[in-house]
Amino acid sequence: MLEFESFHKKFKKETVLQMDQWKLEEGIYWLKGENGAGKSTFLKSLSGIFPFDGDVKLDGTSLRKNKLEQRRWFNYGEAEPTYPNFLTGQELLSFVEDVKDGTNELAFYLTTVFQMQSALNEKVGTYSSGMKKKLSLILTFCGSPKWILLDEPLITLDVASVQVLLQVIEQMFLNGTSFIMTSHQPFTLETVQTQTIEIKNKKLELI
Ligand SMILES: Nc1ncnc2c1ncn2[C@@H]1O[C@H](COP(=O)(O)OP(=O)(O)OP(=O)(O)O)[C@@H](O)[C@H]1O
């Protein structure tokens, strides 16, 4: 369970998100909102990339007071990932596995099904946008996150890769990981019901 208490995110004087009290159970959520509503800001705040005021508790533990745990519990996948061009995919994967504390069979599985094995030995600067997106998704599944936050996970993926990704998401959810995903592109899961959250007037609402 996530509990938001006086959660407030602003840039300079501009408030983007403000929720006095809000709760979210484990699940798979589709986060909607118009351009600029605050979807990426919300995911980045939850994952520890952006600071925020107030607090968010995960199963009663404050994220603001436990920043290391926050980074282990929440993995964030960017909409348009960028990496240093001079690193290989494998160097990035080894680094993320190290900081996220654990190798991951799922990352290996995704590397295989996304047909990224040989690309991992190449420098990221040579990747197409779809390859960068696949690498980013592989990195996002590293470690043992309780929540995975995916910003536009489907963009630039080919049809087969979208199906693989959705199946992996379902399987991970059944194994205990929750998801929040933004997507301007509709998607359906085969066996798990997704719920929808909308950002309206700087607040998140379950609809
Ligand atoms: N680093 C930043 N510095 C200042 N303002 C920012 C920053 N990041 C986002 N914003 C502002 O916060 C607001 C929400 O942006 P955000 O990227 O979260 O929207 P979004 O819902 O993800 O939009 P989109 O659907 O276009 O991706 C926007 O007004 C944006 O200009």
The ligand as an ORCA input file, in Angstrom:
! r2SCAN-3c Opt
* xyz 0 1
  N      12.668     19.573    -14.602
  C      11.634     20.409    -14.678
  N      11.785     21.722    -14.367
  C      10.736     22.572    -14.428
  N       9.477     22.227    -14.788
  C       9.282     20.939    -15.108
  C      10.322     19.964    -15.078
  N       9.805     18.768    -15.445
  C       8.505     18.993    -15.707
  N       8.177     20.287    -15.508
  C       6.845     20.888    -15.661
  O       5.921     20.097    -14.906
  C       4.684     19.977    -15.609
  C       4.362     18.489    -15.752
  O       5.297     17.903    -16.666
  P       5.359     16.356    -16.908
  O       6.517     16.082    -17.800
  O       5.313     15.655    -15.614
  O       3.984     16.113    -17.695
  P       3.412     14.799    -18.398
  O       2.027     14.601    -17.873
  O       4.360     13.677    -18.245
  O       3.325     15.275    -19.911
  P       3.441     14.500    -21.334
  O       2.154     13.724    -21.549
  O       3.560     15.637    -22.293
  O       4.667     13.636    -21.301
  C       4.854     20.724    -16.932
  O       4.278     22.022    -16.757
  C       6.349     20.836    -17.113
  O       6.696     21.995    -17.808
*
